[in-house]
Every structure is written in C-alpha cells, then in structure tokens.
Amino acid sequence: MTPVLKMTHINKRFGAGHTEVDALTDVNFSVEAGQFVSIIGPSGSGKSTFLTIAGGLQSPSDGSIHINGTELSHMNAKQLSEVRFNQLGFILQASNLIPFLKVAEQFDLVEKLTHQSIQARVESLLKSLDIEDLKQKYPKELSGGERQRVAIARALSNDPSLILADEPTASLDSEHAYEVVKILAREAHEQNKAIIMVTHDERMTQWSDEVYRIEDGKLKIKED
C-alpha cells in the first residue's frame, strides 16, 4: 500500500554560517490511510516545522516528500496549491474560522475555493459531529469546543486524504480536548483518513495508533 504521506531523509536548516540552526535532522516518516498518528515534543522541538513541511507550506533543505505517491519537489506553486486544497486538511490551535462568516458560509467558501460539490458531505459531517444546529451562528457565538468541531468539519469537508492537526486541543479544557481527539481518531478509522496530530500534551495520545517523539529536530517512535 502506498503511504498517504512519506517523508525521506528530511532536513530543515534556518540561517547560515554561525547562525545556522537545524530545525529537523534526517527525519523519516510515513502514515497510511486509516492511521491516527501523534507527534509529541516540547515547545521549540520542531513539531510545527515538521507539520508545515509535511503540508507543503515550506520546503525542506534536503530530502523528499511524497503525498499519495507524488513528490512535492516536482510541483510548481500552482500544483502545490491544488494539492493543499484538494488532498490536505489543516486543523489549527485557534480553529481559524473566518469571524464574519456563519458556520454554513465557512463551507460555502471551501466549495468555491476547491470547485467541488461538498454540501452532502458537509451535512453528514455536521450531523456526526453534533453541530448541525450551529449552521446559522457566527464563530463568536460558539464555545471553544464547538469552534474546533466546526474546524474539524471544515478540514474534512473536501474529503482530503491527509489531515494535519497542529496543537488542536491547546486552547480547550480537558473535557473538550479529549472530545476533539476522539473525533479525530474516529474520522481516521471510520473514514479511512491519514491524520497526524502534533501536541505537547501526552494525555492526548491515548487514542493514537502510533506515537512519535520529536526533540531537537530528531524524530523517533515513542517507547512505552
């Protein structure tokens, strides 16, 4: 089976000369459809750099990245943009909902940007996430947990094969944080998605199929 994401010998350096910093060092990683993988590590360990490179938002200094068998380095800016819109879903710590759009309008915008018909899938997602009664509300009218559930639905709405979640529970209380992580695990297993979550909170990894630790830019499988 071809991995949804495969990263091979990834290095990322910032600066040059005596100011050069190694953000990622010889990272090898892959995730398949139906897997929910967590990556843990302290602040400044390289988690966010890993995720932005995995999502094609920045390029590695060395190494190769394949998404569904296609190498990103061979793509131009337009092709990379199409991959991000059509094959990837991003979930961020702050939910990043557009404040002046109602929940339903958030999905209308996704439909316009991706040129896909997603309304049937959106209705199914809103129902499964128990937020179908929030469609006419603005983000400021929602709780933190509700905003993150809307963000999850938005990330999944264009049926991407890979979901990248950057500290999605950091701004939530424990109850809502656990709820969000269980939803991500369920979506990975039931909808056959590859989902990667980075977090500094090891409590959030209990529903993961695999857990990796990243420290000083080096990634390795977490040992129990």
C-alpha positions in Angstrom: 0.0 0.0 0.0 1.3 3.4 -0.9 1.6 5.7 2.1 -0.6 8.8 2.0 2.5 10.8 3.3 6.1 9.7 3.1 9.0 11.8 4.2 12.5 10.6 3.5 15.7 11.9 5.0 14.2 15.4 5.6 16.5 18.1 6.9 15.5 21.7 7.5 18.0 24.4 8.3 17.4 28.1 9.0 20.1 30.8 8.8 23.6 30.3 7.5 27.2 30.1 8.9 27.5 30.6 12.6 23.7 31.5 12.8 22.6 28.2 11.2 20.0 26.2 13.1 19.0 22.6 12.4 15.2 22.5 12.9 14.8 19.0 11.5 17.5 16.3 11.2 17.3 13.2 9.0 13.5 12.7 9.5 12.0 9.6 8.1 8.2 9.2 8.5 5.2 7.7 6.8 1.5 7.4 7.5 -1.2 5.3 5.7 -4.9 5.7 5.2 -6.8 4.8 8.4 -4.0 5.7 10.7 -4.1 8.3 13.5 -0.6 9.3 14.5 0.5 11.7 17.2 3.8 13.5 17.4 4.8 14.9 20.8 7.6 17.2 21.9 8.3 20.3 23.9 8.0 23.8 22.5 10.7 24.5 20.0 11.4 20.9 19.3 10.5 21.1 15.6 6.8 19.9 15.7 5.4 22.9 13.8 8.3 22.8 11.3 7.6 19.1 10.7 3.9 19.8 10.0 4.4 22.8 7.7 6.9 20.8 5.6 4.5 17.8 5.6 1.8 20.0 4.3 3.9 21.6 1.6 3.8 25.0 3.2 7.6 25.3 3.2 10.3 23.2 1.5 12.9 21.1 3.3 16.6 21.8 2.9 17.2 18.2 1.9 15.1 15.1 1.4 11.9 14.1 -0.4 8.2 14.3 0.4 5.6 12.2 -1.4 1.8 12.7 -1.0 -0.2 9.8 -2.4 2.9 8.8 -4.4 3.7 12.2 -5.9 6.8 14.0 -4.9 6.2 17.6 -3.9 9.5 19.0 -5.1 8.5 18.3 -8.7 5.5 20.6 -8.4 5.2 24.3 -9.2 3.4 26.7 -7.0 0.0 26.2 -8.6 0.3 22.4 -8.4 1.3 22.6 -4.7 -1.7 24.9 -4.1 -4.0 22.4 -5.7 -2.6 19.6 -3.5 -3.2 21.6 -0.4 -6.8 22.5 -1.4 -7.8 19.0 -2.6 -5.7 16.4 -0.7 -4.9 18.1 2.6 -6.9 19.4 5.5 -5.5 21.6 8.2 -6.7 22.0 11.8 -5.0 24.7 13.9 -4.9 25.5 17.6 -7.1 28.6 17.2 -9.6 27.0 14.8 -9.0 29.9 12.3 -12.7 30.3 11.4 -13.5 33.4 9.5 -15.1 35.6 12.1 -17.6 37.4 9.8 -18.9 34.2 8.2 -21.6 32.0 9.7 -20.8 28.3 10.1 -22.7 27.4 6.9 -20.9 30.1 5.0 -17.5 28.7 6.0 -18.3 25.7 4.0 -19.7 27.7 1.1 -16.2 29.3 0.8 -14.5 25.9 0.8 -16.8 24.8 -2.0 -15.9 27.9 -4.1 -12.2 27.6 -3.5 -12.0 23.9 -4.3 -14.6 23.9 -7.1 -16.1 20.8 -5.5 -19.7 19.9 -4.6 -19.4 19.3 -0.9 -22.8 20.1 0.6 -23.9 16.4 1.1 -20.6 15.6 2.8 -20.9 18.8 5.0 -24.4 17.8 6.2 -23.1 14.3 7.1 -20.1 15.8 8.9 -22.2 18.3 10.9 -24.5 15.6 12.0 -21.7 13.2 13.0 -20.0 16.0 15.0 -23.3 17.0 16.6 -23.1 20.6 15.3 -25.8 20.7 12.7 -27.8 23.2 14.8 -25.0 25.7 14.6 -25.1 26.4 10.9 -26.5 30.0 11.3 -24.2 31.0 14.1 -21.1 33.1 13.9 -17.8 31.8 15.5 -18.0 34.3 18.3 -21.3 32.7 19.4 -19.7 29.2 19.7 -17.8 27.7 22.6 -14.2 26.7 22.1 -15.1 23.0 21.7 -17.8 23.9 19.1 -15.4 26.1 17.1 -12.9 23.2 17.0 -15.6 20.8 15.9 -16.5 23.2 13.1 -12.8 23.5 12.2 -12.6 19.7 12.0 -15.7 19.5 9.8 -14.2 22.2 7.5 -10.9 20.4 7.3 -12.7 17.2 6.3 -15.3 18.8 4.1 -13.4 18.5 0.8 -12.7 14.8 1.5 -8.9 15.1 1.8 -6.7 12.0 2.3 -4.4 13.7 4.8 -5.3 15.8 7.9 -2.6 17.8 9.7 -3.6 19.0 13.2 -1.3 21.5 14.9 -2.0 21.5 18.7 -5.8 21.3 18.1 -6.6 20.9 21.8 -4.2 23.5 23.3 -6.9 26.2 23.8 -9.5 23.7 25.2 -10.3 22.4 28.6 -9.7 18.7 29.3 -13.2 17.6 28.5 -13.4 19.3 25.2 -9.8 18.4 24.3 -10.5 14.7 24.8 -13.6 15.0 22.7 -11.7 16.6 19.8 -9.0 13.9 19.9 -11.6 11.1 20.0 -13.3 12.6 17.0 -10.0 12.7 15.0 -9.3 9.1 15.8 -12.8 8.1 14.8 -12.5 10.0 11.5 -9.2 8.3 10.7 -10.6 4.8 11.4 -14.1 5.1 10.0 -13.4 7.4 7.1 -10.0 5.9 6.2 -8.1 9.1 6.6 -4.5 9.6 7.5 -4.4 12.0 10.4 -1.3 13.5 12.1 -1.6 15.5 15.3 1.2 17.3 16.9 0.8 18.1 20.6 2.8 18.9 23.7 0.2 17.1 25.9 0.9 13.4 26.2 -2.5 12.8 27.7 -4.0 13.4 24.2 -2.1 10.5 22.6 -4.1 7.6 24.2 -6.3 7.1 21.1 -3.4 7.2 18.6 -2.3 4.2 16.6 1.3 5.3 16.8 3.1 8.0 18.9 6.4 9.6 17.9 8.5 12.0 19.9 10.5 14.8 18.4 13.3 16.5 20.3 15.9 18.9 18.9 14.6 18.2 15.4 15.1 14.4 15.6 12.0 12.2 15.3 11.7 8.7 16.7 9.0 6.3 17.8 8.0 6.8 21.4 8.8 3.9 23.6 6.4 3.0 26.4 
